Amino acid sequence: MIYVDTSVLVSSLTNEMDTRRAQEALLRHESGALYISQWSITEFSSALSLKERVGGIGAGDAKRVRAQFYQMIEASLEVLDVSNQHFKLAASFTEDPELALRSGDALHLAIAFDHRMTICTLDKKMARAGSLLGISTDLL
């Protein structure tokens, strides 16, 4: 089971340096084996809005990408709930200065850890922290 980090989702649906790698990674996995969380949906929306605010994507394209994202969820992603336990575990991850985790990344790792999933990411810092925590990582 693969937990897909938001970095992969955003890159797969927008024009970025890693778009092809992100798309290929998503295609490698069978339908039903890919997971995200409710937090991923919030983070995706935030990342897309930031791209729009700084001029990296136009309003029409942002609307199209949002629609594609929700279609992707319906077609091939399972959405996991985020629990209080996940927030507590994420907080404990952020307390370790060696991991140097941002709160959102810690929450993704906590969810993947709790469900014993491999986390698929483009984020080198997250992959390093995941490895240090004993979480299986797939750094694209």
Residue frames as qw, qx, qy, qz and C-alpha x, y, z in Angstrom:
[[0.000, 0.890, 0.455, 0.000, 0.00, 0.00, 0.00],
 [0.454, 0.198, 0.048, 0.868, 1.32, 3.40, -1.03],
 [0.104, -0.846, -0.357, 0.382, 0.62, 6.71, 0.68],
 [0.497, 0.528, 0.250, 0.642, 1.07, 9.45, -1.93],
 [0.305, -0.476, -0.211, 0.797, 2.57, 12.69, -0.66],
 [0.279, 0.858, 0.291, -0.318, 1.07, 15.95, -1.87],
 [0.103, -0.658, 0.481, 0.570, 4.29, 16.82, -3.70],
 [0.261, 0.018, 0.884, 0.386, 3.61, 13.91, -6.07],
 [0.269, 0.669, 0.684, -0.108, -0.04, 14.85, -6.53],
 [0.109, 0.873, 0.018, -0.476, 0.69, 18.49, -7.36],
 [0.134, -0.523, 0.646, 0.540, 3.54, 17.61, -9.69],
 [0.347, 0.185, 0.889, 0.233, 1.49, 14.97, -11.49],
 [0.243, 0.745, 0.621, -0.010, -1.24, 17.47, -12.39],
 [0.082, 0.962, -0.032, -0.259, 0.73, 20.66, -13.04],
 [0.732, 0.598, -0.157, 0.288, 3.68, 21.51, -15.24],
 [0.463, -0.811, 0.356, 0.018, 6.76, 20.98, -13.07],
 [0.174, 0.637, -0.745, -0.100, 10.24, 19.59, -13.49],
 [0.183, -0.170, 0.953, -0.169, 9.16, 16.28, -11.91],
 [0.685, 0.188, 0.089, -0.698, 5.77, 15.93, -13.61],
 [0.710, 0.292, -0.580, -0.273, 6.72, 12.95, -15.74],
 [0.262, 0.195, -0.877, 0.353, 8.26, 11.05, -12.82],
 [0.370, 0.031, 0.562, -0.740, 5.21, 11.75, -10.66],
 [0.744, 0.241, -0.122, -0.612, 2.81, 10.59, -13.37],
 [0.613, 0.290, -0.731, -0.073, 4.82, 7.43, -14.03],
 [0.026, 0.155, -0.837, 0.524, 4.92, 6.61, -10.31],
 [0.561, 0.116, 0.378, -0.728, 1.14, 6.91, -10.02],
 [0.760, 0.319, -0.334, -0.457, 0.63, 4.72, -13.09],
 [0.321, 0.350, -0.871, 0.122, 2.94, 2.00, -11.70],
 [0.177, -0.007, 0.823, -0.540, 0.54, 1.18, -8.90],
 [0.121, -0.382, -0.868, -0.293, -2.71, -0.69, -9.24],
 [0.369, -0.492, -0.151, -0.774, -6.00, 1.06, -8.62],
 [0.783, -0.527, -0.235, -0.231, -6.96, 0.73, -4.99],
 [0.817, -0.163, -0.249, 0.494, -3.36, 0.56, -3.76],
 [0.295, 0.347, -0.086, 0.886, -2.88, 4.34, -3.58],
 [0.368, -0.725, -0.550, 0.193, -3.86, 6.30, -0.50],
 [0.144, 0.460, -0.129, 0.866, -4.00, 9.93, 0.53],
 [0.211, -0.427, -0.709, 0.520, -5.53, 11.59, 3.57],
 [0.015, 0.902, 0.431, 0.012, -8.01, 14.34, 4.23],
 [0.349, -0.751, 0.145, 0.541, -4.94, 16.46, 5.01],
 [0.458, -0.009, 0.595, 0.661, -3.65, 15.80, 1.46],
 [0.188, 0.722, 0.586, 0.315, -6.78, 17.40, 0.02],
 [0.210, -0.945, -0.137, 0.212, -6.27, 20.54, 2.11],
 [0.469, -0.550, 0.380, 0.577, -2.57, 20.71, 1.30],
 [0.447, 0.293, 0.636, 0.557, -3.21, 20.17, -2.43],
 [0.083, 0.883, 0.433, 0.158, -5.70, 23.05, -2.47],
 [0.341, -0.870, 0.071, 0.349, -3.24, 25.28, -0.65],
 [0.527, -0.269, 0.520, 0.616, -0.36, 24.43, -3.01],
 [0.351, 0.511, 0.620, 0.480, -2.51, 25.07, -6.07],
 [0.068, -0.954, -0.291, 0.008, -3.76, 28.38, -4.68],
 [0.441, -0.696, 0.249, 0.510, -0.17, 29.43, -4.01],
 [0.488, 0.078, 0.604, 0.625, 0.77, 28.61, -7.61],
 [0.172, 0.767, 0.533, 0.314, -2.15, 30.75, -8.76],
 [0.255, -0.932, -0.130, 0.223, -1.26, 33.70, -6.48],
 [0.416, -0.610, 0.389, 0.551, 2.36, 33.83, -7.64],
 [0.483, 0.670, -0.244, -0.508, 1.42, 33.50, -11.30],
 [0.214, -0.329, 0.898, 0.197, 2.62, 29.95, -11.82],
 [0.107, 0.337, 0.907, 0.228, -0.79, 28.90, -13.08],
 [0.227, -0.190, -0.205, -0.933, -3.77, 30.82, -14.41],
 [0.510, -0.013, 0.476, -0.716, -7.23, 30.79, -12.86],
 [0.819, 0.246, -0.199, -0.479, -8.70, 28.67, -15.65],
 [0.593, 0.324, -0.730, 0.099, -5.91, 26.12, -15.41],
 [0.100, -0.225, 0.751, -0.613, -6.20, 26.03, -11.62],
 [0.704, 0.066, 0.240, -0.666, -9.92, 25.27, -11.94],
 [0.808, 0.317, -0.433, -0.246, -9.16, 22.48, -14.44],
 [0.362, 0.343, -0.800, 0.334, -6.45, 20.99, -12.21],
 [0.386, -0.151, 0.604, -0.680, -8.77, 21.02, -9.19],
 [0.836, 0.170, 0.004, -0.522, -11.40, 19.14, -11.21],
 [0.697, 0.374, -0.612, -0.002, -8.77, 16.62, -12.36],
 [0.034, 0.338, -0.784, 0.520, -7.63, 16.13, -8.77],
 [0.604, -0.025, 0.475, -0.639, -11.15, 15.31, -7.58],
 [0.855, 0.306, -0.251, -0.335, -11.60, 12.96, -10.55],
 [0.447, 0.423, -0.757, 0.220, -8.33, 11.26, -9.58],
 [0.298, -0.226, 0.706, -0.601, -9.61, 10.79, -6.04],
 [0.793, 0.140, 0.200, -0.559, -12.82, 9.21, -7.30],
 [0.814, 0.424, -0.349, -0.189, -11.05, 6.97, -9.80],
 [0.801, 0.264, -0.474, 0.252, -7.92, 5.76, -8.07],
 [0.177, 0.386, -0.578, 0.697, -7.24, 7.11, -4.58],
 [0.560, -0.558, -0.611, 0.048, -8.48, 5.96, -1.20],
 [0.035, -0.674, 0.194, -0.712, -8.84, 8.82, 1.29],
 [0.567, -0.244, -0.683, 0.391, -7.88, 8.13, 4.90],
 [0.351, -0.889, -0.194, -0.223, -9.23, 10.05, 7.86],
 [0.341, 0.451, -0.494, 0.660, -6.83, 11.91, 10.11],
 [0.658, -0.587, -0.471, -0.011, -7.17, 11.09, 13.80],
 [0.367, -0.896, 0.196, -0.156, -6.05, 12.68, 17.04],
 [0.867, -0.295, 0.300, 0.267, -3.51, 9.86, 17.26],
 [0.688, 0.480, 0.188, 0.511, -1.99, 11.00, 13.97],
 [0.026, 0.911, -0.060, 0.407, -1.66, 14.58, 15.23],
 [0.654, -0.710, 0.261, -0.021, 0.00, 13.38, 18.45],
 [0.872, -0.025, 0.300, 0.385, 2.42, 11.17, 16.56],
 [0.483, 0.709, 0.119, 0.500, 3.21, 13.99, 14.12],
 [0.261, -0.923, 0.146, -0.240, 3.92, 16.29, 17.06],
 [0.790, -0.486, 0.325, 0.185, 6.38, 13.76, 18.46],
 [0.777, 0.330, 0.254, 0.473, 8.11, 13.57, 15.08],
 [0.229, 0.864, 0.023, 0.447, 8.52, 17.35, 14.95],
 [0.552, -0.818, 0.156, -0.034, 10.17, 17.32, 18.39],
 [0.839, -0.174, 0.286, 0.429, 13.23, 15.53, 16.99],
 [0.079, 0.863, -0.202, -0.457, 15.58, 18.23, 15.64],
 [0.346, -0.295, 0.774, 0.440, 17.49, 15.67, 13.57],
 [0.416, 0.470, 0.766, 0.141, 14.36, 15.02, 11.49],
 [0.043, -0.277, 0.139, 0.950, 13.83, 18.75, 10.77],
 [0.082, 0.443, 0.839, 0.305, 10.20, 18.14, 9.83],
 [0.277, -0.142, -0.054, -0.949, 7.55, 20.70, 9.05],
 [0.491, 0.043, 0.629, -0.602, 4.21, 19.96, 10.66],
 [0.768, 0.369, -0.061, -0.520, 2.43, 18.96, 7.45],
 [0.552, 0.434, -0.710, -0.057, 5.17, 16.55, 6.45],
 [0.095, -0.217, 0.859, -0.454, 5.19, 15.07, 9.95],
 [0.662, 0.157, 0.387, -0.622, 1.44, 14.49, 9.67],
 [0.762, 0.410, -0.380, -0.327, 1.83, 12.65, 6.35],
 [0.351, 0.383, -0.833, 0.193, 4.56, 10.49, 7.89],
 [0.348, -0.118, 0.714, -0.596, 2.45, 9.77, 10.97],
 [0.788, 0.251, 0.110, -0.551, -0.43, 8.58, 8.81],
 [0.688, 0.443, -0.563, -0.118, 1.84, 6.39, 6.68],
 [0.082, 0.355, -0.841, 0.399, 3.49, 5.00, 9.83],
 [0.544, -0.025, 0.547, -0.636, 0.17, 4.20, 11.49],
 [0.850, 0.332, 0.085, -0.400, -1.12, 2.36, 8.43],
 [0.666, -0.296, 0.614, 0.302, 2.24, 0.67, 7.72],
 [0.659, 0.715, 0.231, 0.023, 2.39, 2.17, 4.25],
 [0.596, 0.003, 0.232, 0.769, 5.21, 3.18, 1.97],
 [0.112, 0.860, 0.180, -0.463, 5.25, 6.93, 1.43],
 [0.608, 0.396, 0.388, 0.569, 5.86, 8.05, -2.15],
 [0.121, -0.919, -0.128, 0.354, 7.33, 11.55, -2.28],
 [0.587, 0.664, -0.016, 0.463, 9.44, 14.01, -4.23],
 [0.263, -0.896, 0.198, -0.299, 10.59, 15.62, -0.97],
 [0.634, 0.342, -0.602, 0.343, 14.13, 14.55, -0.05],
 [0.119, -0.387, 0.574, -0.712, 13.86, 15.83, 3.53],
 [0.789, -0.147, 0.162, -0.574, 10.63, 13.92, 4.08],
 [0.904, 0.202, -0.374, -0.049, 12.10, 10.74, 2.61],
 [0.375, 0.406, -0.651, 0.521, 15.17, 11.05, 4.83],
 [0.392, -0.306, 0.480, -0.723, 13.04, 11.60, 7.93],
 [0.896, -0.005, -0.072, -0.437, 10.80, 8.68, 6.97],
 [0.770, 0.285, -0.546, 0.169, 13.79, 6.39, 6.63],
 [0.114, 0.377, -0.642, 0.659, 15.12, 7.50, 10.03],
 [0.582, -0.170, 0.361, -0.709, 11.70, 6.74, 11.53],
 [0.320, -0.049, 0.946, 0.008, 11.59, 3.28, 9.95],
 [0.605, 0.563, 0.326, -0.459, 8.91, 4.25, 7.43],
 [0.619, 0.181, 0.605, 0.468, 9.30, 2.70, 4.01],
 [0.164, 0.769, -0.008, -0.618, 9.91, 5.49, 1.50],
 [0.649, 0.402, 0.490, 0.421, 9.86, 5.76, -2.27],
 [0.088, -0.730, 0.091, 0.671, 11.77, 8.92, -3.19],
 [0.691, 0.630, 0.336, 0.111, 11.08, 9.74, -6.84]]
